[in-house]
């Protein structure tokens, strides 16, 4: 241990702290000063920098890790939904309707008189498809509980929205309204809309929803930040910074910048600017201008960003399998030749990615279907090798990867950005995916283990609020390929029957994907992700030792303490 710089501000002692500062990979204690790790070593060594003004936290033998990151999250959207009509975690149609009714009962009864007022619409979301017959809620269900207000409620994956009759009327959607090229309106046998809108069809109603106020977005950010800190998360990449009506997410660019300016942003955040698939190549100048605005503030689009001039762009290439909007190379079964479609045609994508990468942007792709994955990799293959290496471009979700593409990730320096919680036998998988893809393509799903063993760089994200933001629940599935009983249904296949168990990874690999993997994607490996002197003091203390407990107990673990930039932001204040 080399200690310098005077008295520590914070000391963690008596723990099992994951750090390469010792050959064993662990040390007993850490000292923190001015937001950075000052020293790592034994309790006795750390006492050398402990003074009367030092705050000392005794870990009592608990495991401390580098704090977690999240490589793909919609933080403000998640926080905002948690403050509105929050349907996350509800498992039945009846529970969902009861929650909507209870929320509406608390709205200002004068709200509907003001079409732009905060209570004029029923907003929120988070419902799960398997709570409804065929995965499709209806306006007929929603109408009686919404009191005449229009309702717009995206589901948990934000690729479908549940709307009522008032919202359909407000948007002028009827049997004569055509499906947009990038979405679908669910209809009855007579062609009348039934209340579910998919992907680009969500935009038809979303463009009429009153914009969230700056105060609402600030409240959403602060709620999200507190939630993420409680899960040991101190840094993330927001996967949608821009107006994205097609997935029901507001623009949060100014929210992050103002929070950083006001000193309330304690997470370290970078933002991926949203690629509007309707605007095409003409938006590149606007993205460059927005990046320049961010650089003039405190880092990137999220306040505490990295070096100026980098930036990221999120390109959504397809939808999701459950609504048959994920782009597949061969048709879905039982769907009359339907195979989904690419939201950005390959020629436009190739030109866009070439120009964006040439301007120094990192490319962040949404790719679910195997055709979308192949198309993203083809776009990367067209880039100069140096732009691929420097960009650390990443593909998120990766539900279906065709065998021919497995080796291309490493060859093209592409990072595989998984949301591992989805790799389990939950009802949405068993009822809305497997019957429509067949056994061969079913085996192409979430091939995390094969990519890890093949040397591909892996990063993990949650996609919250699409699914739980808890890295420990995500890691439980990555290691066991089943949900924990804390999150799933005990006794059901999602907790009992591993999904493609050969694709499981080790605990160490899972921890790495939520720490060093995220920092690699965010170009921050020299600032965080490892507990070494000189790096940012971001630490998560757990109530169980992941290296000592059985893998099946990972999901029973909780975060006891979170340190961000040297400050305790959750736990023992």
Secondary structure as GFF3:
##gff-version 3
##sequence-region A 1 573
A	DSSP	beta_strand	10	13	.	.	.	ID=ss1
A	DSSP	beta_strand	16	18	.	.	.	ID=ss2
A	DSSP	beta_strand	26	27	.	.	.	ID=ss3
A	DSSP	beta_strand	29	33	.	.	.	ID=ss4
A	DSSP	beta_strand	36	41	.	.	.	ID=ss5
A	DSSP	alpha_helix	43	46	.	.	.	ID=ss6
A	DSSP	three_ten_helix	47	49	.	.	.	ID=ss7
A	DSSP	beta_strand	55	58	.	.	.	ID=ss8
A	DSSP	beta_strand	63	66	.	.	.	ID=ss9
A	DSSP	beta_strand	68	73	.	.	.	ID=ss10
A	DSSP	alpha_helix	75	83	.	.	.	ID=ss11
A	DSSP	beta_strand	85	86	.	.	.	ID=ss12
A	DSSP	alpha_helix	93	105	.	.	.	ID=ss13
A	DSSP	three_ten_helix	111	113	.	.	.	ID=ss14
A	DSSP	beta_strand	121	127	.	.	.	ID=ss15
A	DSSP	three_ten_helix	129	131	.	.	.	ID=ss16
A	DSSP	three_ten_helix	133	135	.	.	.	ID=ss17
A	DSSP	alpha_helix	139	143	.	.	.	ID=ss18
A	DSSP	beta_strand	150	155	.	.	.	ID=ss19
A	DSSP	beta_strand	160	163	.	.	.	ID=ss20
A	DSSP	alpha_helix	165	171	.	.	.	ID=ss21
A	DSSP	beta_strand	183	187	.	.	.	ID=ss22
A	DSSP	beta_strand	193	199	.	.	.	ID=ss23
A	DSSP	three_ten_helix	200	202	.	.	.	ID=ss24
A	DSSP	alpha_helix	203	206	.	.	.	ID=ss25
A	DSSP	alpha_helix	214	230	.	.	.	ID=ss26
A	DSSP	beta_strand	233	241	.	.	.	ID=ss27
A	DSSP	three_ten_helix	245	247	.	.	.	ID=ss28
A	DSSP	alpha_helix	253	261	.	.	.	ID=ss29
A	DSSP	beta_strand	268	274	.	.	.	ID=ss30
A	DSSP	three_ten_helix	280	283	.	.	.	ID=ss31
A	DSSP	alpha_helix	284	296	.	.	.	ID=ss32
A	DSSP	beta_strand	312	316	.	.	.	ID=ss33
A	DSSP	three_ten_helix	321	323	.	.	.	ID=ss34
A	DSSP	alpha_helix	346	358	.	.	.	ID=ss35
A	DSSP	beta_strand	362	367	.	.	.	ID=ss36
A	DSSP	alpha_helix	370	381	.	.	.	ID=ss37
A	DSSP	alpha_helix	385	391	.	.	.	ID=ss38
A	DSSP	beta_strand	394	397	.	.	.	ID=ss39
A	DSSP	three_ten_helix	403	405	.	.	.	ID=ss40
A	DSSP	alpha_helix	408	411	.	.	.	ID=ss41
A	DSSP	beta_strand	415	418	.	.	.	ID=ss42
A	DSSP	three_ten_helix	420	422	.	.	.	ID=ss43
A	DSSP	alpha_helix	427	432	.	.	.	ID=ss44
A	DSSP	alpha_helix	434	442	.	.	.	ID=ss45
A	DSSP	alpha_helix	448	453	.	.	.	ID=ss46
A	DSSP	beta_strand	458	460	.	.	.	ID=ss47
A	DSSP	alpha_helix	471	480	.	.	.	ID=ss48
A	DSSP	alpha_helix	493	496	.	.	.	ID=ss49
A	DSSP	three_ten_helix	501	503	.	.	.	ID=ss50
A	DSSP	alpha_helix	507	514	.	.	.	ID=ss51
A	DSSP	alpha_helix	516	521	.	.	.	ID=ss52
A	DSSP	beta_strand	539	542	.	.	.	ID=ss53
A	DSSP	three_ten_helix	551	556	.	.	.	ID=ss54
A	DSSP	beta_strand	559	564	.	.	.	ID=ss55
A	DSSP	beta_strand	567	570	.	.	.	ID=ss56
###
